[in-house]
């Protein structure tokens, strides 16, 4: 147990997944080491044989009093890494941030405070832009608190994977992140998908603007434009997956409104969202007629 542990505070597991970002990871870890919450563990999942990251982690561990573990994941994709982190952690509350994000000192304090509501299954918060020279993307600036009732749609982008937390029992219900989605795979978004499956499984959620991280993504110009298209395609993926799932009909129909709203704003979004929807439909058909094999060689069940 960490020297910072306290019997009065629930254990929170902080999971950071990283690949070939040793430099930014060092800064991320420095911010985590300054957290004021008294009882947390840190799980860093690195992908493949990333020796530079391993060296950075060993240096951090040698200098830190935190309860920190390094976990290797050889399969490509952020969802595999996040699921590996969940398997390795011990907390009843599991919080995710990214290897290019910097958490506020009271980040975990505010998360623990939110989860005092025993009905909550997931919590998200603000994602600020760390460098004003970067493009204003992959951020969430809303200062309005929002609750999500069970079975309701969680709009893609309202809660970001760089600042989201779950009760452990949520993962027992939804069977983790969909490993067909997320960074490292052709389709996204694995974070919004997990949040919506949590809501469909009967969990309520909260967007709390007092839970803050800053994103130092470094994207500018044409790269930012390309990311917009990727996220638009991800919204289409999410919409189609929900329509094909066993989610309540209220949740199935909810993505249609923001989808149609994009028609009024610009045609480029409707095009890329439609492409994403068709891509997921093709993936769904492929799984339907040729289910993937699990580790035992048996046909694995598709993630709903």
C-alpha positions in Angstrom: 0.0 0.0 0.0 1.2 3.5 -0.8 2.6 5.7 1.9 -0.2 8.1 0.9 -2.9 5.6 1.8 -5.8 6.4 4.1 -8.4 4.2 5.6 -11.0 6.9 5.2 -10.7 7.2 1.5 -11.7 4.5 -1.1 -8.8 3.2 -3.2 -8.9 4.7 -6.7 -6.9 3.0 -9.5 -5.5 5.5 -12.0 -4.8 3.9 -15.4 -2.5 5.5 -18.0 -1.9 3.7 -21.3 1.1 4.7 -23.4 3.0 3.9 -26.5 6.2 5.6 -27.7 5.5 8.8 -25.7 8.2 8.6 -23.0 8.8 12.4 -23.0 5.1 13.4 -22.5 4.6 10.5 -20.2 7.2 11.8 -17.8 5.3 15.1 -17.5 2.0 13.2 -17.1 3.5 11.2 -14.2 4.9 14.3 -12.6 1.4 15.8 -12.4 0.0 12.5 -11.1 2.6 12.5 -8.3 1.3 15.9 -7.1 -2.3 14.6 -6.6 -3.6 15.5 -3.1 -5.9 12.4 -2.8 -4.6 10.1 -0.1 -5.3 6.6 -1.4 -4.6 5.7 -5.0 -2.6 3.3 -7.1 -1.1 4.0 -10.5 -1.1 1.5 -13.3 0.9 2.3 -16.4 0.2 0.1 -19.4 2.8 0.2 -22.1 2.3 -1.4 -25.5 4.9 -3.8 -26.9 8.6 -3.6 -26.4 8.8 0.2 -25.9 12.2 0.3 -24.1 12.3 4.1 -23.9 9.0 4.1 -22.1 10.2 1.3 -19.8 13.3 3.3 -19.0 11.3 6.4 -18.2 9.0 4.4 -15.9 11.8 2.8 -14.1 13.3 6.2 -13.4 10.0 7.5 -12.1 9.4 4.4 -9.9 12.9 4.8 -8.4 12.2 8.4 -7.4 8.5 8.1 -6.5 6.7 7.0 -3.3 3.6 6.2 -5.2 2.1 2.7 -5.4 2.8 2.3 -9.1 3.0 -0.7 -11.4 4.1 -1.2 -15.0 2.0 -3.6 -17.1 2.9 -4.7 -20.6 0.3 -5.3 -23.4 1.4 -6.8 -26.6 -1.8 -6.6 -28.6 -2.2 -3.4 -30.6 -5.0 -1.0 -29.7 -6.0 1.3 -26.8 -8.9 -0.9 -25.8 -6.7 -3.9 -25.3 -4.4 -1.7 -23.1 -7.2 -0.3 -21.1 -8.7 -3.7 -20.5 -5.3 -4.9 -19.4 -5.1 -2.0 -16.9 -8.5 -2.9 -15.5 -7.4 -6.5 -15.0 -4.3 -5.4 -13.2 -5.8 -2.8 -10.8 -7.3 -3.2 -7.4 -9.6 -0.1 -6.8 -13.4 -0.1 -6.8 -13.1 3.2 -8.7 -11.1 3.2 -11.9 -10.0 6.5 -13.4 -8.4 7.0 -16.9 -6.3 9.7 -18.3 -3.9 9.9 -21.2 -0.1 10.0 -21.6 -0.3 13.6 -22.9 -2.7 14.9 -20.2 -2.0 16.7 -17.0 -4.3 16.2 -14.1 -5.3 19.0 -11.6 -4.0 18.4 -8.1 -7.6 17.8 -6.8 -8.6 15.5 -9.7 -9.1 12.4 -7.6 -10.6 14.3 -4.7 -13.3 15.6 -7.0 -13.8 12.1 -8.5 -14.1 10.5 -5.0 -16.6 13.2 -4.0 -18.8 12.6 -7.0 -18.8 8.8 -6.4 -20.2 9.4 -2.9 -23.5 9.2 -4.8 -23.8 5.4 -4.7 -26.1 5.4 -7.8 -23.4 6.7 -10.1 -21.6 4.2 -12.4 -19.4 6.6 -14.3 -18.1 10.2 -14.1 -16.4 12.5 -16.5 -15.1 16.1 -16.4 -13.5 19.0 -18.2 -10.6 18.6 -20.6 -8.8 21.9 -21.0 -6.4 23.0 -23.7 -2.9 23.1 -22.1 -1.1 24.9 -25.0 -3.1 27.8 -26.5 -1.1 27.4 -29.7 -2.7 23.9 -30.2 -5.9 23.5 -32.2 -9.0 23.6 -29.9 -9.9 20.0 -30.4 -10.2 16.9 -28.2 -11.2 19.2 -25.3 -14.4 19.6 -23.2 -14.8 23.1 -21.8 -18.4 23.0 -20.5 -18.9 24.3 -17.0 -22.4 22.9 -16.8 -23.0 19.9 -14.6 -25.0 17.1 -16.4 -26.5 13.9 -15.1 -27.2 10.8 -17.3 -30.0 8.6 -16.3 -29.8 4.8 -16.9 -30.7 3.9 -20.5 -30.1 7.4 -21.8 -27.7 8.3 -24.6 -24.3 9.8 -23.7 -23.5 12.1 -26.6 -20.0 11.4 -28.1 -17.6 14.0 -26.9 -19.5 15.0 -23.8 -17.2 12.8 -21.7 -13.7 12.1 -23.0 -11.5 9.1 -22.5 -8.8 11.3 -21.2 -11.0 12.1 -18.1 -13.4 9.4 -17.3 -13.9 7.1 -14.3 -16.0 4.0 -13.6 -17.0 1.9 -10.7 -15.4 -1.5 -11.1 -18.7 -3.3 -11.3 -19.5 -1.5 -14.5 -16.8 -3.5 -16.3 -18.2 -6.7 -14.9 -21.5 -5.8 -16.6 -20.2 -4.5 -19.9 -17.2 -6.9 -20.3 -14.7 -4.1 -20.8 -13.9 -1.9 -23.8 -14.7 -3.2 -27.2 -11.3 -4.2 -28.6 -12.5 -3.6 -32.2 -12.6 0.1 -31.5 -10.2 2.8 -30.3 -6.8 4.2 -31.2 -4.7 1.6 -33.0 -7.8 0.1 -34.7 -9.6 1.3 -37.8 -12.7 2.5 -35.9 -13.4 4.6 -32.8 -14.6 5.7 -30.2 -14.2 3.0 -27.6 -14.7 5.5 -24.7 -18.1 6.8 -25.8 -19.1 3.2 -26.6 -18.2 2.0 -23.1 -20.1 4.9 -21.5 -23.2 4.2 -23.6 -23.1 0.5 -22.8 -22.8 1.4 -19.1 -25.9 3.5 -19.4 -27.7 0.7 -21.3 -26.8 -1.7 -18.5 -28.6 0.4 -16.0 -25.9 2.7 -14.6 -26.3 6.4 -14.1 -23.5 8.9 -14.8 -22.3 12.4 -14.2 -20.4 15.1 -16.1 -18.8 17.2 -13.3 -16.9 20.3 -14.4 -14.9 20.4 -11.2 -13.0 17.2 -12.4 -10.3 18.7 -14.5 -7.4 17.6 -16.7 -5.4 19.6 -19.4 -4.7 18.1 -22.8 -1.3 18.8 -24.4 -2.0 17.1 -27.7 0.2 19.3 -29.9 -2.0 19.1 -33.0 -2.3 22.0 -35.3 -3.4 23.0 -38.8 -4.1 20.1 -41.2 -3.6 17.5 -38.5 -6.4 19.0 -36.6 -8.7 19.0 -39.7 -7.9 15.3 -40.1 -8.8 14.6 -36.5 -12.2 16.3 -37.0 -13.0 13.8 -39.7 -11.9 10.9 -37.5 -14.1 12.0 -34.7 -17.0 12.5 -37.1 -16.6 9.0 -38.4 -16.5 7.8 -34.8 -19.9 9.4 -34.1 -21.3 7.4 -37.0 -19.7 4.2 -35.6 -21.3 4.9 -32.3 -24.7 5.6 -33.8 -24.8 2.4 -35.8 -23.5 0.3 -33.0 -26.3 1.5 -30.7 -28.9 0.9 -33.4 -27.7 -2.7 -33.8 -27.4 -3.3 -30.1 -29.9 -4.5 -27.5 -30.0 -1.0 -25.9 -33.4 0.4 -25.0 -35.3 2.0 -27.9 -35.0 5.4 -26.3 -31.2 5.1 -26.4 -31.3 3.6 -29.9 -33.1 6.7 -31.3 -31.2 9.3 -29.3 -28.1 9.5 -31.6 -30.4 10.4 -34.6 -31.0 14.0 -33.3 -27.3 15.1 -33.2 -26.7 13.2 -36.4 -29.4 15.2 -38.2 -28.3 18.4 -36.5 -25.0 18.1 -38.3 -26.8 18.4 -41.7 -27.7 22.0 -40.7 -24.1 22.8 -39.7 -22.0 21.4 -42.5 -22.2 18.6 -45.0 -18.7 17.3 -44.3 -19.7 15.9 -40.9 -22.7 14.1 -42.3 -20.5 12.5 -45.0 -17.9 11.2 -42.5 -20.5 10.1 -39.9 -22.2 8.2 -42.7 -18.9 6.5 -43.6 -18.3 5.5 -40.0 -21.8 4.1 -39.7 -21.4 2.0 -42.9 -17.9 0.8 -41.7 -19.3 -0.4 -38.4 -22.3 -2.1 -40.2 -19.7 -3.9 -42.4 -17.8 -5.0 -39.2 -21.0 -6.2 -37.6 -22.0 -8.2 -40.6 -18.5 -9.8 -40.7 -18.8 -10.8 -37.0 -22.3 -12.1 -37.6 -21.3 -14.6 -40.3 -17.8 -15.2 -39.1 -17.5 -14.7 -35.3 -14.0 -14.2 -34.0 -12.3 -16.9 -31.9 -11.5 -16.4 -28.2 -8.3 -17.6 -26.5 -9.6 -21.2 -26.3 -10.4 -21.4 -30.0 -14.2 -21.2 -29.4 -16.3 -18.6 -31.2 -16.4 -15.5 -29.1 -19.5 -13.6 -28.3 -19.8 -10.2 -29.9 -19.8 -7.1 -27.7 -23.4 -5.9 -27.7 
